[in-house]
Amino acid sequence: MANTPQSKKRARQNERRQDVNKARRSRIRTFLRKVEEALASGDQGAAATALKSAQPELARGITKGVLHKNTVARKMSRLSARVKALAVA
């Protein structure tokens, strides 16, 4: 348990940041789910639109420290490849 005033304040800040980060992660997952659903439906236009709207959210996740940059790069690469493959097929 936190004893000093500084550690008590840090504990309060950490709880607040945890809530904010949880909301951010949830928002990012929602955008990714929309892309996955569009890919599953086979609609290339909807998938491309969903991917385009998900990209800034993922980038924001990097800058806010919620996600690692390589994780986002990997996700973006794989999703864009799947959207591109949908256009070819």
For each residue, the residues with C-beta under 8 A, 3 or more apart:
1:
2: 7 8 10 11
3: 7 8
4: 7 8
5: 8 9
6: 9 10
7: 2 3 4 10 11
8: 2 3 4 5 11 12
9: 5 6 12 13
10: 2 6 7 13 14
11: 2 7 8 14 15
12: 8 9 15 16
13: 9 10 16 17
14: 10 11 17 18
15: 11 12 18 19
16: 12 13 19 20
17: 13 14 20 21
18: 14 15 21 22
19: 15 16 22 23
20: 16 17 23 24
21: 17 18 24 25 64 65 66
22: 18 19 25 26
23: 19 20 26 27
24: 20 21 27 28 60 61 64 66
25: 21 22 28 29 61 66 67
26: 22 23 29 30
27: 23 24 30 31 57
28: 24 25 31 32 54 57 58 61 66 67
29: 25 26 32 33
30: 26 27 33 34
31: 27 28 34 35 50 53 54 57 58
32: 28 29 35 36 54 58 75 79
33: 29 30 36 37
34: 30 31 37 38 50 53 54
35: 31 32 38 39 47 50 51 54 79 83
36: 32 33 39 40
37: 33 34 40 41 50
38: 34 35 41 43 46 47 49 50
39: 35 36 42 47 79 82 83 86
40: 36 37
41: 37 38 46 47
42: 39 86
43: 38 46 47
44: 47 48 83 86 87
45: 48 49
46: 38 41 43 49 50
47: 35 38 39 41 43 44 50 51 82 83 86
48: 44 45 51 52 83 87
49: 38 45 46 52 53
50: 31 34 35 37 38 46 47 53 54
51: 35 47 48 54 55 79 80 83
52: 48 49 55
53: 31 34 49 50 56 57
54: 28 31 32 34 35 50 51 57 58 79
55: 51 52 58 59 76
56: 53 59 60
57: 27 28 31 53 54 60 61
58: 28 31 32 54 55 61 62 67 72 75 76
59: 55 56 62 63 72
60: 24 56 57 63 64
61: 24 25 28 57 58 64 66 67 72
62: 58 59 65 66 67 68 69 72
63: 59 60
64: 21 24 60 61
65: 21 62
66: 21 24 25 28 61 62
67: 25 28 58 61 62 71 72
68: 62 71 72
69: 62 72 73
70: 73 74
71: 67 68 74 75
72: 58 59 61 62 67 68 69 75 76
73: 69 70 76 77
74: 70 71 77 78
75: 32 58 71 72 78 79
76: 55 58 72 73 79 80
77: 73 74 80 81
78: 74 75 81 82
79: 32 35 39 51 54 75 76 82 83
80: 51 76 77 83 84
81: 77 78 84 85
82: 39 47 78 79 85 86
83: 35 39 44 47 48 51 79 80 86 87
84: 80 81 87 88
85: 81 82 88 89
86: 39 42 44 47 82 83 89
87: 44 48 83 84
88: 84 85
89: 85 86
